[in-house]
Amino acid sequence: MPIRRRLAAAAGICATALVVTACGSGSKGVTVQGAKLVKKGHLTTCTHLPYPPFQSAVGGKVVGFDVDMIDLVAKKLGVTQQVIDTPFETIKTGSALNGSKCDVAAAGMTIKAERAKFIDFSKPYFDATQALMGKKGTTFASLDDVKAKKIKVGSQAQTTGEEYVQGKGIDSKSFEDSASLLNGLRSGQVDVIVEDYPVVQGWLKDSANSAYGVAGNLNTGEQYGFAVRKGHNPKLLAMINQAIDQSKQDGEYKKIYEKWIGPLPAGA
């Protein structure tokens, strides 16, 4: 998927990203430690809201797993992170990065060969699976079971979850974002929805969703990656990869994972 955003600078931790919708920095850009940035003093991140627990707006700020991870890169650069809410289509096609709207894309985005034609992916930073969410007590052995029972399925547009179920012959109803997808289930427009497992787990922690549960697990072998402009920012890409590696060595990754997701699986 697109799979689903604290405090800052003087203390050595980058300021939590702000929710903005501006279409670019209006700057010619700067170079910091070899990394090209579109706006002085900021590492500008494109994402697609909401996508908890990876990124969501809370009290006028964007917080989440991806935000905390990219904050580690911003800290290395000595700048603060600023997040721009962007249509996912412009993220995965590279147009947001090519248009100098942002320096990095962080949107719970699955690494896929067709996307890598247009953007440069970091190394994987998260192993992801898909889940079906439906009425509590409802379970399906497989997507063949869903199809045979003619269950109405909802999916988020332009995501690998949607591609996966439609590739299995399921004509899912497409929703623009994860919030409208969840609302589609709550309002009875569909019987089950497919979404990244961590996102579903986050929803199920909300008492408003107490009538629902995991109706099935889909191990699609997906991994998430961050992305930079194709062939344009090798130093920034290297710094992102370094931050991922260092966070796993010094325990920061575990801290972020358990803060937003839950217990860190063995070997992760």
N, C-alpha and C positions, 0 to 999 in steps of 0.2 A: 504493500500500500504505500497510499500516500502516506497505513496504518498510518487524526489524532494526532511551558511557556511561562541573588536575592540581593543581594545587597552588595555594596560595592566598593568602589575603586580605591579610596584612600586606605582602606583596611586590607587591600590586596585581593578582594573578591569583587568581580565585576558587577556593576549595577544591573539589576534585573531589567530585562528588555521591556521597552514600552510598546504599547499597541499603536501602530501608525498605519496610515493607508496611503501616504504620499507615493507618487509614482517616480521615484528617483531622488537622487541627492542634490541635483542642481550643481554638482561640483565636478571638476575635471579629475578628481581622484588624487590619491596620495600613495606613496610606497612606504611601508613600515616593516623593517627587518626583512626586506625583500618581498613581502606580501603586498599585493595591490589591493587597496581599499577605495571604495567609491566615495567615502565621506571621512574627512579628517576627524580623528578622535573616536571613531566608531567602527565596529565590525557589524556590518549590516546583514541581517539574516532574513531570507524569505521563507515563509511558512504558510500553511493553510489552516485557518481556525474554524471551528474548534476541533481539537484532536487529543483530548485528554487520554492518558496521563502524559503524553509527549509534549503537547502545547495547548494551552487554553488561557483565556483572558479572565483574570481574577482581580477585581478592584482596580481596573484600569491598567493592569500590568499583565504581561504574558509570562506564564510560568510553566514548568514541566520538565520532563526528563531531557528532551532535546535542548532546551534552553540552558539547563545547568551544564550539559556537556559542552556546548559551544561557548559558554562563559569561561571554560577552562582555556580555550583558544584565545579568547579576548584578553584574558589575564596574561598569557604569554606575550601578546602584542602590546600590552600596556594601554589598552583602549576599553571602552564599554560596548556592550552589545546592544543593538537596536533591532527590533523585530518588525517586519512588514508583513501584514496579512495579504496574501497573494493567491489568485486562483491556482489550483494545483496543476491545471493544464499548462500554465506558463512556467511552472517549476520543472516539471518532468521533460518538457520540450527544450528547456534551456533558454527560452526567450526572456525570462526575467533576469537571468544572469547576463545574457548577451546585451540586454538593454541597459546594463549598469544600474539596475534597480537595487541589486544587492550583491554581496561578496560571496555568500554561502547560502545553500538551500538546506534546511533542516526541517523535514516534514514527515517523519516516520515513513520515509520513502524506501521501497524495496529496490535493491540493486537488480537491474535487468539489462540484458545485452542491448535491447533496442533503445533503452534510455541512455546507455553509455555511449551511443553514437553522437549524442547532443550535449552531454555534460560529463565532467570528470568526477567519478565517485571516489570517496575515501574508502579505506578498508572497512569491512563490516563492523558495526558497533553494537548491533542488537540482533539476536536470533528471534524471529517472529513466526507465529502460527496464526491461523484463522479460527474463528469459532462461530457457531450458530447460536443465536440468542432467541429464546421464545418463552412461552408460558412455562412457569415452574412445573417440573414434572414431565415435560415433553422432551423426549429424546429420539434421536435418529441415528441409526447404525451407520449410515453413509448418505452421500448425496443421491445415490440411486434410490434409497428409501424415501427421501424427500420428493424426488421426482415421481416415483410410483404413487405416492399418496396425494399428488397434485397440491402440495403445500405452496402457498403464496410466499415468495422469498423477496426480501428487500436487500439492496446493495448500494454502496456509495459509488457514485459516478467516478470513472477514471482511475479506479483502484485495482490492485491485483486480486482482491477478494471478489470483486465483480467479474473480472476476467476469468477467474478460476471457476466460479459456479456457472457462468454462461458457457464456458468451455466444456462443461459437463452436460450441456444441453438444457440447462434451466433458464427459462426466460424471466429473469429477475426484474423487479421494478426498481428503477434507478432513482436515487435521491442525490441532491446536490452536495450535501456535506453530512458529517456524522451526526450532527444535531437533528437535522431533518430526517435522517435515517432512523434514529431512535424514536422520534415522534411518529414516524410511519408505523412502527410496531405498536406504540402506545395507543394510537388512534384506530388501530385495526385495519389499516390499509394493507398490511401484510401479516403473515402468521409468524414468520421468523426472519431474522436479519443476519447477514454475514458481515463480520468486522474483525479486525485484529484482536487476538485473544486478550492482550493487556488492556485494550480499550473496553472490551466487554467486562472484564474483571473490575475495572474502575467504575463502570456504570452500575454494576451489581452491588457496590458498596453503598450506593445511594438508596436510602429507604424508599424513595419515590419509585424505585424499580423492584420493590420486594416481591412483586407478582411474577417476576421473570427469573430465568436461570439459563445456564449453558445447556443447549439442546444437542450439541455435538461439537467435536473437535476436528479440525482439518489441518493436518500436518503438510504444509505446502513447501517446506524447506526454504522459506524466505529469510533474507537477511536485510537489515536496513543499512543505508549508507548516507553520509552527508555528501554534498556535491558543490563543485565550483565550476566556473565558466570553462568550457572545453578549450584545452590548449593554451589557456591565458594566465593561470595563476598557480604554477607548480609549487612555489614556495608556501603559499597558503595551504595548499593541499597537503604538503609535507608536514606543516605544523599541526594540521588537524589530525593526521595519522599519529604524530608524536604525542599529541594530547590524549588520544584514545589509548595508546600503549602505556603512557605514564600513569593514567588514571587507573588502569588495571593492576599496575605494579605497586602503586602507593595507597591503594584502598579507596580512592575517591570514587571510582566507578561503582564499587560495592555500596558505598554510602548513597550515591545518587539513585542506584537501582532500587535499594530497599526503601528509600524515601518515596519514590513514585510508583514502583511496581509491586514490591514484596520481597520475600526471601530470594537471594541470588542463587540460581541453580548451580549445582556442582559443575565445574569446568567452564562456566560462562566467563 
